[in-house]
Amino acid sequence: QVQLVESGGGLVQAGGSLRLSCAASGNMFSINVMGWYRQAPGKQRELVAAITNGGSTNYADSVKGRFTISSDNAKNTAYLQMNSLKSEDTAVYYCNARRLRIGVVTGDYWGQGTQVTVSS
């Protein structure tokens, strides 16, 4: 089992910054991808950013150039640095860890979410 705990959310003014953290514990063996998702009221959950164990990253078009995902394997922690925040970034942000074997998801773990509210 893998447990994920997000922190760092809060209220910030447009143009400001926040840094989210995701602390992982439990069996992290063969975790391939860490990601951040978000869900705003009335909208679908969407992938914000992801990072592989090889260091490759992907970002939603809406956050490119503003958000940066990183990870510290020694600390089993993933981060999302969010700069130049906009009101449309307001959402609950969820940390995700995924284990894949030859393309098949064999483990999929989620944190409880942390609220990010950007005031305009």
Contacts in CASP RR format, 6 or more apart in sequence:
PFRMAT RR
TARGET T0000
AUTHOR 0000-0000-0000
METHOD contacts of the structure
MODEL  1
QVQLVESGGGLVQAGGSLRLSCAASGNMFSINVMGWYRQAPGKQRELVAA
ITNGGSTNYADSVKGRFTISSDNAKNTAYLQMNSLKSEDTAVYYCNARRL
RIGVVTGDYWGQGTQVTVSS
1 26 0 8 1.000
1 27 0 8 1.000
1 109 0 8 1.000
2 24 0 8 1.000
2 25 0 8 1.000
2 26 0 8 1.000
2 27 0 8 1.000
2 28 0 8 1.000
2 31 0 8 1.000
2 97 0 8 1.000
2 107 0 8 1.000
2 109 0 8 1.000
3 24 0 8 1.000
3 25 0 8 1.000
3 26 0 8 1.000
3 109 0 8 1.000
3 111 0 8 1.000
4 22 0 8 1.000
4 23 0 8 1.000
4 24 0 8 1.000
4 95 0 8 1.000
4 96 0 8 1.000
4 97 0 8 1.000
4 109 0 8 1.000
4 110 0 8 1.000
4 111 0 8 1.000
4 112 0 8 1.000
5 22 0 8 1.000
5 23 0 8 1.000
5 25 0 8 1.000
5 95 0 8 1.000
5 111 0 8 1.000
5 112 0 8 1.000
6 20 0 8 1.000
6 21 0 8 1.000
6 22 0 8 1.000
6 93 0 8 1.000
6 94 0 8 1.000
6 95 0 8 1.000
6 111 0 8 1.000
6 112 0 8 1.000
6 113 0 8 1.000
6 114 0 8 1.000
7 20 0 8 1.000
7 21 0 8 1.000
7 23 0 8 1.000
7 114 0 8 1.000
8 18 0 8 1.000
8 19 0 8 1.000
8 20 0 8 1.000
8 21 0 8 1.000
8 114 0 8 1.000
9 18 0 8 1.000
9 20 0 8 1.000
9 93 0 8 1.000
9 114 0 8 1.000
9 115 0 8 1.000
9 116 0 8 1.000
10 18 0 8 1.000
10 114 0 8 1.000
10 115 0 8 1.000
10 116 0 8 1.000
10 117 0 8 1.000
11 117 0 8 1.000
11 118 0 8 1.000
11 119 0 8 1.000
12 18 0 8 1.000
12 85 0 8 1.000
12 116 0 8 1.000
12 117 0 8 1.000
12 118 0 8 1.000
12 119 0 8 1.000
13 85 0 8 1.000
13 118 0 8 1.000
13 119 0 8 1.000
13 120 0 8 1.000
14 85 0 8 1.000
14 86 0 8 1.000
14 87 0 8 1.000
14 118 0 8 1.000
14 119 0 8 1.000
14 120 0 8 1.000
15 83 0 8 1.000
15 84 0 8 1.000
15 85 0 8 1.000
15 86 0 8 1.000
15 118 0 8 1.000
16 83 0 8 1.000
16 84 0 8 1.000
16 85 0 8 1.000
16 118 0 8 1.000
17 81 0 8 1.000
17 82 0 8 1.000
17 83 0 8 1.000
17 84 0 8 1.000
17 85 0 8 1.000
18 82 0 8 1.000
18 85 0 8 1.000
18 116 0 8 1.000
19 79 0 8 1.000
19 80 0 8 1.000
19 81 0 8 1.000
19 82 0 8 1.000
20 36 0 8 1.000
20 79 0 8 1.000
20 80 0 8 1.000
20 82 0 8 1.000
20 93 0 8 1.000
20 95 0 8 1.000
20 114 0 8 1.000
20 116 0 8 1.000
21 77 0 8 1.000
21 78 0 8 1.000
21 79 0 8 1.000
22 34 0 8 1.000
22 36 0 8 1.000
22 77 0 8 1.000
22 78 0 8 1.000
22 79 0 8 1.000
22 80 0 8 1.000
22 95 0 8 1.000
22 111 0 8 1.000
23 75 0 8 1.000
23 76 0 8 1.000
23 77 0 8 1.000
24 31 0 8 1.000
24 34 0 8 1.000
24 76 0 8 1.000
24 77 0 8 1.000
24 78 0 8 1.000
24 95 0 8 1.000
24 97 0 8 1.000
25 76 0 8 1.000
28 76 0 8 1.000
28 97 0 8 1.000
30 99 0 8 1.000
30 101 0 8 1.000
31 53 0 8 1.000
31 97 0 8 1.000
31 98 0 8 1.000
31 99 0 8 1.000
32 52 0 8 1.000
32 53 0 8 1.000
32 98 0 8 1.000
32 99 0 8 1.000
32 100 0 8 1.000
33 50 0 8 1.000
33 51 0 8 1.000
33 52 0 8 1.000
33 53 0 8 1.000
33 96 0 8 1.000
33 97 0 8 1.000
33 98 0 8 1.000
33 100 0 8 1.000
34 50 0 8 1.000
34 51 0 8 1.000
34 69 0 8 1.000
34 71 0 8 1.000
34 78 0 8 1.000
34 95 0 8 1.000
34 96 0 8 1.000
34 97 0 8 1.000
34 98 0 8 1.000
35 47 0 8 1.000
35 48 0 8 1.000
35 49 0 8 1.000
35 50 0 8 1.000
35 51 0 8 1.000
35 69 0 8 1.000
35 78 0 8 1.000
35 95 0 8 1.000
35 96 0 8 1.000
35 97 0 8 1.000
35 98 0 8 1.000
36 47 0 8 1.000
36 48 0 8 1.000
36 49 0 8 1.000
36 50 0 8 1.000
36 69 0 8 1.000
36 78 0 8 1.000
36 80 0 8 1.000
36 93 0 8 1.000
36 94 0 8 1.000
36 95 0 8 1.000
36 96 0 8 1.000
37 45 0 8 1.000
37 46 0 8 1.000
37 47 0 8 1.000
37 48 0 8 1.000
37 93 0 8 1.000
37 94 0 8 1.000
37 96 0 8 1.000
38 45 0 8 1.000
38 46 0 8 1.000
38 48 0 8 1.000
38 89 0 8 1.000
38 91 0 8 1.000
38 92 0 8 1.000
38 93 0 8 1.000
38 94 0 8 1.000
38 116 0 8 1.000
39 45 0 8 1.000
39 46 0 8 1.000
39 91 0 8 1.000
39 92 0 8 1.000
39 94 0 8 1.000
40 90 0 8 1.000
40 91 0 8 1.000
40 92 0 8 1.000
43 91 0 8 1.000
45 94 0 8 1.000
46 60 0 8 1.000
47 58 0 8 1.000
47 60 0 8 1.000
48 59 0 8 1.000
48 60 0 8 1.000
48 63 0 8 1.000
48 67 0 8 1.000
48 80 0 8 1.000
48 93 0 8 1.000
49 57 0 8 1.000
49 58 0 8 1.000
49 59 0 8 1.000
49 60 0 8 1.000
49 63 0 8 1.000
49 67 0 8 1.000
49 68 0 8 1.000
49 69 0 8 1.000
49 80 0 8 1.000
50 57 0 8 1.000
50 58 0 8 1.000
50 69 0 8 1.000
51 57 0 8 1.000
51 69 0 8 1.000
51 70 0 8 1.000
51 71 0 8 1.000
51 78 0 8 1.000
53 73 0 8 1.000
55 71 0 8 1.000
57 69 0 8 1.000
59 65 0 8 1.000
59 67 0 8 1.000
59 69 0 8 1.000
62 88 0 8 1.000
63 82 0 8 1.000
63 89 0 8 1.000
66 82 0 8 1.000
66 83 0 8 1.000
66 84 0 8 1.000
66 85 0 8 1.000
67 80 0 8 1.000
67 81 0 8 1.000
67 82 0 8 1.000
67 83 0 8 1.000
68 80 0 8 1.000
68 81 0 8 1.000
68 83 0 8 1.000
69 78 0 8 1.000
69 79 0 8 1.000
69 80 0 8 1.000
69 81 0 8 1.000
70 78 0 8 1.000
70 79 0 8 1.000
70 81 0 8 1.000
71 77 0 8 1.000
71 78 0 8 1.000
71 79 0 8 1.000
72 78 0 8 1.000
72 79 0 8 1.000
78 95 0 8 1.000
80 93 0 8 1.000
82 89 0 8 1.000
82 116 0 8 1.000
85 116 0 8 1.000
85 118 0 8 1.000
86 118 0 8 1.000
87 118 0 8 1.000
87 119 0 8 1.000
87 120 0 8 1.000
88 118 0 8 1.000
89 116 0 8 1.000
89 118 0 8 1.000
90 116 0 8 1.000
90 117 0 8 1.000
90 118 0 8 1.000
91 116 0 8 1.000
92 113 0 8 1.000
92 114 0 8 1.000
92 115 0 8 1.000
92 116 0 8 1.000
93 113 0 8 1.000
93 114 0 8 1.000
93 115 0 8 1.000
93 116 0 8 1.000
94 110 0 8 1.000
94 111 0 8 1.000
94 112 0 8 1.000
94 113 0 8 1.000
95 110 0 8 1.000
95 111 0 8 1.000
95 113 0 8 1.000
96 108 0 8 1.000
96 109 0 8 1.000
96 110 0 8 1.000
96 111 0 8 1.000
97 108 0 8 1.000
97 109 0 8 1.000
98 105 0 8 1.000
98 107 0 8 1.000
98 108 0 8 1.000
98 109 0 8 1.000
99 105 0 8 1.000
99 106 0 8 1.000
99 107 0 8 1.000
99 108 0 8 1.000
100 106 0 8 1.000
100 107 0 8 1.000
END
